[in-house]
Amino acid sequence: MSTEAIPSTDGLAAVRDGRLVITDPGPGGSPAVVSAGEGVRLVLDGQKAGDSLSVTTSSRMTVGVGSTEPTCLVEARVAPGGMEAELVVVREPGCRYALEDREPAHELVLTRRLVERVEAPPVTAAQATAALSRAGVCHGVSHEAVQEALARADGARVVATGTPATPPTDAELTVPVLERIEADRLFTVPSGTLLARKTPARPGRDGTTVLGTPVAAPPPRDPPLEAGPGARLVETGEGILEVRAAIDGRPTVRGAVVGVEEQIALSGHVGVETGDVRVHGMLAIGGCVEEGRTVWASRDITVGGEVERATVLAGGALAVRGACMHSQLRAGGPLAVYSRALTALNDGHEQLAALAAMTRQLVEASAAAGREAPVGKVTFTVLQTRFPGLPARVRAAREVLASHDRAEIDEALLGAFEAAFRLTDGLGAHSVPSLDALERIAGALAAQARLMRTALTQPVSVEVPYLQGCRVEASGSLVITGKGAFNCEIHVGGDLRCEGQGATLRGGVCHVGGDVRVNELGAPGGSKVTIELAGRTSTPDRLTAAVVHEGVHVVCNGVHIAFDARRVNLSVGVDDENRVSHASLKG
């Protein structure tokens, strides 16, 4: 601070060349008053003074004009959770100020002027690296983002990103039968049906924060899946687990366990309220099967009451506790059909194979002799002369198969019989194109006959106390526990046993693959009954009856035996010389 003599009574203040000039007051005058304008600071005795001071040349006052040095801020900030880090880069220029010159005045407001702006030095990558290191950032740093933040130097910018944990893949469990189980009390499935499916769980991958701290991936949801009774657990490709039905029956889901119950119970009657019933598995009906209803089960059926004007079809055994009236009963499913078809075919498959062999011999012999013998013509001639009964056997077997539900009969089986029928029917043999084609037809028929016979090695039976006006089919036996059967059509691969005391077979036709045991055949007055003992008979007592009435007709080994009078203790079979014989006493 400098002084200069200026005539005045009061003190004066002025600014010359950026310096404050103070003139002390004269006698009786007052000191000059200075005020701080914008950016100006008054300091008295080293302490900030107010905005206005009275000053003399002896005052220990300095004036600050707020000059600043250029600054450069580089700082790293980590976001909560540690998955992002920002780089804060701010460059502020420095400013140099001076007091503006002012004319002397008793009261003077001090203002400043900008003398010079000083730019901040550029920020270096080393400064950015140091800032990130101080904050602990060591993972996921983008060098491109750092360079961009340094170039702009205008605030915060994300320069590091953590690696998030890769979420796991949850196992997906589906039970496609669940809704049907809940909606339908008789919902069932055949063996092999998909009951539940589970895709494998895949673990996630741990992540890392920008600080290098691991971020654990959550565990996947992996619900358990087990196969219960009646089901099997199989693993398909890519770790997929499937539960499939191992038996026919009703699926069950109990927690993680999926299974199949073979036995399905239906209390009460099968009637208008239930409608027709179709189940896979074993069916137990507590009541009756009412008029017009159809019951189908892939396995055994048990009926606690009567069956009247209805259809009951069992894939296994059939047991009816009450009487059956004017109904269709079947045990063995397609096995019952196979039994009838084989009975009708008899040795037709063997004859067709012999026909093919003879045709080949004749055609090849003619070719060796230099004569042309068309295959179709030779086949037709051999069929007509050597196997005249073959067309009727093939036709009868085909009709048996065609008369049943085609869904239960294998397509290959139907195809083999259809091809054999076209060959043997009418002039069909003329259209045979080659010996190979003829042998393929014969081979297919023989193969299907073998398959049917193999399937029949475990026949199933029908058991019922009383039959009237019914059609009965069984791959095994028919056991009548009550008073007998009246006016029925019966086809059984096994025995026909009437076990009730005084049981009677009256009216109708019975085709029996096994033995017949009955108390009474026919009825007084000549009620017509036909018993056909299917297949070859080799025993002396294939049929036995305590009483036989007029009108009974028995067929054994192609021999027809008719009874025109009452007889007792009947026995039908073959004698020691393998001839059909029957013995009875006059009744």
NORSUL-V965618 format. One record per residue. PHI is phi in radians with two decimals (NA if undefined). OMEGA is omega in whole degrees, 0 to 359 (999 if undefined). Layout:
BEGIN
phi:PHI omega:OMEGA
phi:PHI omega:OMEGA
END
This chain:
BEGIN
phi:NA omega:179
phi:-2.10 omega:179
phi:-2.07 omega:180
phi:-2.62 omega:183
phi:-1.30 omega:178
phi:-2.24 omega:183
phi:-1.03 omega:178
phi:-3.04 omega:175
phi:-1.51 omega:177
phi:-1.50 omega:177
phi:-1.27 omega:183
phi:-2.21 omega:175
phi:-2.32 omega:179
phi:-2.57 omega:176
phi:-2.16 omega:179
phi:-2.15 omega:179
phi:0.93 omega:175
phi:1.44 omega:180
phi:-2.01 omega:179
phi:-1.42 omega:180
phi:-2.03 omega:182
phi:-1.97 omega:173
phi:-2.03 omega:181
phi:-1.18 omega:180
phi:-1.30 omega:174
phi:-1.41 omega:179
phi:-1.02 omega:179
phi:1.47 omega:180
phi:-1.58 omega:180
phi:-1.90 omega:181
phi:-1.17 omega:176
phi:-1.15 omega:180
phi:-2.07 omega:177
phi:-2.02 omega:178
phi:-2.12 omega:181
phi:-1.59 omega:174
phi:-1.43 omega:182
phi:-1.07 omega:177
phi:1.45 omega:182
phi:-1.75 omega:180
phi:-2.26 omega:179
phi:-1.75 omega:182
phi:-2.13 omega:181
phi:-2.08 omega:182
phi:0.93 omega:176
phi:1.40 omega:181
phi:-2.05 omega:178
phi:-1.10 omega:180
phi:-1.67 omega:179
phi:-1.35 omega:181
phi:-1.41 omega:183
phi:-2.57 omega:181
phi:-2.38 omega:169
phi:-1.59 omega:188
phi:-2.28 omega:171
phi:-2.27 omega:181
phi:-1.17 omega:181
phi:-1.63 omega:182
phi:-1.20 omega:178
phi:-1.57 omega:183
phi:-2.03 omega:172
phi:-2.15 omega:182
phi:-2.05 omega:175
phi:-1.72 omega:182
phi:-1.83 omega:172
phi:1.31 omega:175
phi:-1.10 omega:181
phi:-2.19 omega:175
phi:-1.56 omega:176
phi:-1.09 omega:181
phi:-2.19 omega:177
phi:-2.46 omega:181
phi:-1.84 omega:174
phi:-2.29 omega:184
phi:-2.51 omega:176
phi:-1.85 omega:179
phi:-2.23 omega:180
phi:-1.74 omega:180
phi:-1.24 omega:175
phi:-0.95 omega:184
phi:1.64 omega:174
phi:1.31 omega:183
phi:-1.65 omega:177
phi:-2.50 omega:173
phi:-2.33 omega:178
phi:-1.85 omega:172
phi:-1.91 omega:179
phi:-1.67 omega:180
phi:-2.20 omega:180
phi:-2.32 omega:175
phi:-1.94 omega:179
phi:-1.98 omega:179
phi:-1.25 omega:173
phi:-1.51 omega:181
phi:-2.29 omega:178
phi:-1.93 omega:185
phi:-2.06 omega:172
phi:-2.47 omega:177
phi:-1.20 omega:175
phi:-1.31 omega:179
phi:-1.11 omega:180
phi:-2.41 omega:177
phi:-1.26 omega:181
phi:-1.02 omega:178
phi:-2.77 omega:178
phi:-1.18 omega:177
phi:-2.08 omega:188
phi:-2.26 omega:173
phi:-1.63 omega:183
phi:-1.55 omega:176
phi:-2.12 omega:182
phi:-2.17 omega:175
phi:-2.29 omega:179
phi:-1.36 omega:180
phi:-1.68 omega:185
phi:-2.74 omega:172
phi:-1.86 omega:184
phi:-1.96 omega:181
phi:-1.23 omega:177
phi:-1.33 omega:179
phi:-1.21 omega:179
phi:-1.12 omega:178
phi:-1.54 omega:182
phi:-1.76 omega:176
phi:-1.09 omega:179
phi:-1.09 omega:178
phi:-1.12 omega:178
phi:-1.13 omega:180
phi:-1.08 omega:179
phi:-1.13 omega:180
phi:-1.14 omega:178
phi:-1.13 omega:180
phi:-1.15 omega:178
phi:-1.05 omega:180
phi:-1.47 omega:179
phi:1.47 omega:182
phi:-1.34 omega:183
phi:-2.43 omega:185
phi:-2.41 omega:173
phi:1.31 omega:181
phi:-1.32 omega:177
phi:-1.73 omega:181
phi:-1.14 omega:177
phi:-1.13 omega:179
phi:-1.15 omega:177
phi:-1.08 omega:180
phi:-1.09 omega:179
phi:-1.16 omega:178
phi:-1.11 omega:179
phi:-1.19 omega:182
phi:-1.22 omega:183
phi:-1.49 omega:178
phi:0.82 omega:185
phi:-2.18 omega:178
phi:2.32 omega:187
phi:-1.58 omega:177
phi:-2.57 omega:180
phi:-1.21 omega:181
phi:-2.13 omega:179
phi:-2.50 omega:179
phi:-2.27 omega:178
phi:-1.25 omega:176
phi:-1.62 omega:181
phi:-1.21 omega:176
phi:-1.15 omega:176
phi:-1.32 omega:183
phi:-1.12 omega:179
phi:-1.33 omega:171
phi:-1.75 omega:180
phi:-1.20 omega:171
phi:-1.16 omega:180
phi:-1.90 omega:182
phi:-1.92 omega:177
phi:-2.15 omega:177
phi:-2.16 omega:188
phi:-1.10 omega:182
phi:-1.61 omega:190
phi:-1.08 omega:182
phi:-1.10 omega:180
phi:-1.17 omega:178
phi:-1.07 omega:183
phi:-1.26 omega:185
phi:-1.56 omega:189
phi:-2.31 omega:182
phi:-1.19 omega:179
phi:-1.92 omega:179
phi:-1.21 omega:180
phi:-2.42 omega:182
phi:-2.40 omega:173
phi:-1.40 omega:177
phi:-0.99 omega:180
phi:1.68 omega:182
phi:-1.19 omega:175
phi:-1.25 omega:181
phi:-1.80 omega:181
phi:-2.64 omega:182
phi:-2.48 omega:181
phi:-2.30 omega:174
phi:-1.42 omega:185
phi:-1.28 omega:172
phi:-1.38 omega:178
phi:-2.11 omega:180
phi:-1.17 omega:175
phi:-1.39 omega:179
phi:-2.10 omega:181
phi:-1.08 omega:178
phi:-1.83 omega:181
phi:-2.54 omega:175
phi:-1.34 omega:178
phi:-1.18 omega:178
phi:-1.53 omega:180
phi:1.50 omega:180
phi:-1.44 omega:179
phi:-1.14 omega:174
phi:-2.06 omega:185
phi:-1.24 omega:174
phi:-1.33 omega:179
phi:-1.19 omega:179
phi:-1.23 omega:179
phi:-1.31 omega:173
phi:-1.36 omega:186
phi:-2.38 omega:182
phi:-1.16 omega:181
phi:-1.29 omega:176
phi:-2.55 omega:179
phi:-2.30 omega:175
phi:-1.66 omega:177
phi:-1.60 omega:178
phi:-0.99 omega:179
phi:1.44 omega:181
phi:-2.39 omega:178
phi:-2.37 omega:179
phi:-1.75 omega:181
phi:-2.21 omega:178
phi:-1.88 omega:178
phi:-1.66 omega:181
phi:-1.09 omega:175
phi:1.08 omega:174
phi:1.33 omega:179
phi:-1.33 omega:178
phi:-1.81 omega:177
phi:-2.28 omega:170
phi:-1.85 omega:180
phi:-2.12 omega:179
phi:-1.16 omega:176
phi:-1.63 omega:179
phi:-2.45 omega:171
phi:-1.26 omega:177
phi:2.80 omega:183
phi:-1.72 omega:180
phi:-1.15 omega:176
phi:-2.26 omega:177
phi:-2.25 omega:178
phi:-2.19 omega:184
phi:1.15 omega:181
phi:-1.54 omega:186
phi:-1.79 omega:179
phi:-2.02 omega:182
phi:-2.48 omega:181
phi:-2.43 omega:174
phi:-1.69 omega:185
phi:-1.28 omega:185
phi:-1.64 omega:177
phi:-2.00 omega:183
phi:-1.86 omega:176
phi:-2.17 omega:179
phi:-1.32 omega:180
phi:1.43 omega:186
phi:-1.69 omega:167
phi:-1.65 omega:185
phi:-2.64 omega:184
phi:-1.10 omega:184
phi:-1.17 omega:182
phi:-1.47 omega:190
phi:1.25 omega:176
phi:-1.15 omega:183
phi:-2.11 omega:178
phi:-2.41 omega:182
phi:-2.38 omega:171
phi:-1.74 omega:183
phi:2.26 omega:180
phi:-1.73 omega:186
phi:-2.03 omega:176
phi:-2.04 omega:180
phi:-1.78 omega:184
phi:-1.30 omega:184
phi:-1.90 omega:184
phi:-1.74 omega:169
phi:-1.87 omega:190
phi:-1.53 omega:187
phi:-0.95 omega:175
phi:1.46 omega:184
phi:-1.59 omega:176
phi:-2.11 omega:177
phi:-2.12 omega:179
phi:-2.30 omega:174
phi:-2.49 omega:182
phi:-1.31 omega:179
phi:-2.12 omega:185
phi:-1.17 omega:173
phi:-2.22 omega:173
phi:-2.15 omega:179
phi:-2.03 omega:183
phi:-1.35 omega:182
phi:-2.05 omega:183
phi:-1.54 omega:173
phi:-2.20 omega:184
phi:-2.30 omega:179
phi:0.84 omega:183
phi:-2.41 omega:179
phi:-2.17 omega:179
phi:-2.22 omega:186
phi:-2.12 omega:181
phi:-1.93 omega:173
phi:-1.28 omega:175
phi:-1.97 omega:181
phi:-1.36 omega:179
phi:-2.25 omega:177
phi:-2.25 omega:178
phi:-2.06 omega:183
phi:-1.47 omega:179
phi:-1.85 omega:180
phi:-1.22 omega:177
phi:-2.04 omega:185
phi:-2.16 omega:172
phi:0.86 omega:184
phi:-2.28 omega:175
phi:-1.90 omega:180
phi:-2.17 omega:178
phi:-2.57 omega:175
phi:-2.14 omega:178
phi:1.76 omega:179
phi:0.93 omega:180
phi:-1.15 omega:179
phi:-1.10 omega:177
phi:-1.11 omega:178
phi:-1.19 omega:179
phi:-1.03 omega:182
phi:-1.05 omega:180
phi:-1.18 omega:181
phi:-1.11 omega:179
phi:-1.16 omega:177
phi:-1.09 omega:180
phi:-1.18 omega:182
phi:-1.24 omega:182
phi:0.98 omega:179
phi:-1.79 omega:183
phi:-1.06 omega:180
phi:-1.16 omega:177
phi:-1.23 omega:178
phi:-1.13 omega:180
phi:-1.15 omega:176
phi:-1.13 omega:178
phi:-1.16 omega:177
phi:-1.04 omega:180
phi:-1.11 omega:181
phi:-1.17 omega:179
phi:-1.12 omega:180
phi:-1.07 omega:179
phi:-1.09 omega:180
phi:-1.04 omega:182
phi:-1.19 omega:181
phi:-1.13 omega:181
phi:-1.22 omega:177
phi:-1.15 omega:179
phi:-1.13 omega:180
phi:-1.12 omega:179
phi:-1.17 omega:179
phi:-1.54 omega:178
phi:1.47 omega:179
phi:-1.98 omega:178
phi:-1.57 omega:179
phi:-2.24 omega:180
phi:-1.00 omega:183
phi:-1.05 omega:182
phi:-1.09 omega:181
phi:-1.16 omega:180
phi:-1.13 omega:180
phi:-1.03 omega:181
phi:-1.10 omega:182
phi:-1.13 omega:180
phi:-1.11 omega:180
phi:-1.08 omega:183
phi:-1.22 omega:187
phi:-1.60 omega:187
phi:-1.83 omega:184
phi:-2.33 omega:184
phi:-1.17 omega:181
phi:-1.53 omega:183
phi:-1.11 omega:181
phi:-0.99 omega:182
phi:-1.15 omega:181
phi:-1.20 omega:179
phi:-1.12 omega:181
phi:-1.10 omega:181
phi:-1.11 omega:180
phi:-1.15 omega:178
phi:-1.08 omega:180
phi:-1.14 omega:177
phi:-1.08 omega:181
phi:-1.15 omega:183
phi:-1.22 omega:183
phi:-1.43 omega:181
phi:-1.92 omega:181
phi:-1.00 omega:183
phi:-1.14 omega:179
phi:-1.14 omega:181
phi:-1.61 omega:184
phi:-1.90 omega:181
phi:-1.09 omega:182
phi:-1.09 omega:180
phi:-1.11 omega:178
phi:-1.13 omega:179
phi:-1.06 omega:181
phi:-1.10 omega:181
phi:-1.13 omega:180
phi:-1.25 omega:179
phi:-1.16 omega:179
phi:-1.14 omega:179
phi:-1.14 omega:179
phi:-1.15 omega:179
phi:-1.06 omega:180
phi:-1.21 omega:189
phi:-1.64 omega:185
phi:-1.47 omega:175
phi:0.99 omega:181
phi:-1.70 omega:185
phi:-1.02 omega:182
phi:-1.07 omega:180
phi:-1.07 omega:185
phi:-1.58 omega:179
phi:-1.14 omega:187
phi:-1.37 omega:185
phi:-2.76 omega:176
phi:-1.10 omega:179
phi:-1.07 omega:180
phi:-1.11 omega:179
phi:-1.10 omega:181
phi:-1.23 omega:176
phi:-1.13 omega:179
phi:-1.12 omega:180
phi:-1.12 omega:180
phi:-1.13 omega:179
phi:-1.12 omega:179
phi:-1.14 omega:179
phi:-1.12 omega:180
phi:-1.12 omega:180
phi:-1.19 omega:176
phi:-1.10 omega:178
phi:-1.12 omega:180
phi:-1.09 omega:179
phi:-1.13 omega:180
phi:-1.16 omega:177
phi:-1.10 omega:180
phi:-1.11 omega:184
phi:-1.51 omega:181
phi:-1.25 omega:176
phi:-2.20 omega:184
phi:-1.24 omega:177
phi:-2.16 omega:192
phi:-2.12 omega:172
phi:-1.97 omega:176
phi:-2.21 omega:185
phi:-2.71 omega:181
phi:-1.41 omega:187
phi:-2.74 omega:179
phi:-2.27 omega:174
phi:-2.52 omega:177
phi:1.08 omega:184
phi:-1.88 omega:171
phi:-1.94 omega:185
phi:-2.18 omega:176
phi:-2.29 omega:177
phi:-2.66 omega:175
phi:-1.27 omega:176
phi:-1.83 omega:187
phi:-1.77 omega:169
phi:-2.01 omega:180
phi:-2.00 omega:179
phi:-1.81 omega:187
phi:-1.60 omega:183
phi:-1.89 omega:189
phi:-1.51 omega:171
phi:2.22 omega:182
phi:-2.27 omega:184
phi:-2.27 omega:176
phi:0.92 omega:181
phi:-2.00 omega:170
phi:-1.87 omega:189
phi:-2.16 omega:176
phi:-2.26 omega:180
phi:-2.30 omega:178
phi:-1.42 omega:179
phi:-1.84 omega:184
phi:-1.47 omega:168
phi:-2.05 omega:184
phi:-2.09 omega:176
phi:-1.81 omega:190
phi:-1.65 omega:180
phi:-1.20 omega:180
phi:-1.09 omega:181
phi:1.29 omega:182
phi:-1.06 omega:187
phi:-2.28 omega:168
phi:-1.85 omega:182
phi:-2.19 omega:177
phi:1.23 omega:175
phi:1.59 omega:183
phi:-2.28 omega:179
phi:-2.20 omega:174
phi:-1.85 omega:190
phi:-2.16 omega:179
phi:-1.47 omega:180
phi:-1.97 omega:181
phi:-1.66 omega:176
phi:-2.09 omega:176
phi:-2.24 omega:184
phi:-2.60 omega:177
phi:-1.33 omega:187
phi:-2.40 omega:176
phi:-1.88 omega:180
phi:1.39 omega:182
phi:-2.63 omega:176
phi:-0.96 omega:181
phi:1.77 omega:172
phi:1.45 omega:175
phi:-1.06 omega:187
phi:-1.29 omega:177
phi:-2.35 omega:177
phi:-2.03 omega:176
phi:-2.03 omega:177
phi:-1.86 omega:177
phi:-1.51 omega:187
phi:-1.24 omega:181
phi:1.35 omega:182
phi:-1.44 omega:177
phi:-1.69 omega:181
phi:-2.27 omega:181
phi:-2.08 omega:181
phi:-1.39 omega:185
phi:-2.33 omega:179
phi:-1.09 omega:177
phi:-2.24 omega:174
phi:-2.31 omega:178
phi:-2.56 omega:179
phi:-1.25 omega:181
phi:-2.39 omega:175
phi:-2.22 omega:182
phi:-1.80 omega:175
phi:-1.01 omega:179
phi:1.75 omega:178
phi:-1.42 omega:182
phi:-2.28 omega:181
phi:-2.06 omega:176
phi:-2.03 omega:181
phi:-2.41 omega:181
phi:0.89 omega:179
phi:1.40 omega:180
phi:-1.64 omega:181
phi:-1.70 omega:180
phi:-2.11 omega:181
phi:-1.97 omega:181
phi:-1.95 omega:182
phi:-1.89 omega:178
phi:-2.71 omega:180
phi:-1.20 omega:178
phi:-2.33 omega:178
phi:-2.29 omega:178
phi:0.94 omega:180
phi:-1.33 omega:174
phi:-2.42 omega:180
phi:-2.14 omega:178
phi:-3.05 omega:178
phi:-2.23 omega:179
phi:-1.59 omega:183
phi:-1.15 omega:179
phi:-1.68 omega:176
phi:1.12 omega:175
phi:-1.81 omega:179
phi:-1.11 omega:179
phi:-2.44 omega:175
phi:-2.50 omega:182
phi:-2.32 omega:177
phi:-2.82 omega:178
phi:-1.96 omega:176
phi:-1.12 omega:183
phi:-1.55 omega:999
END
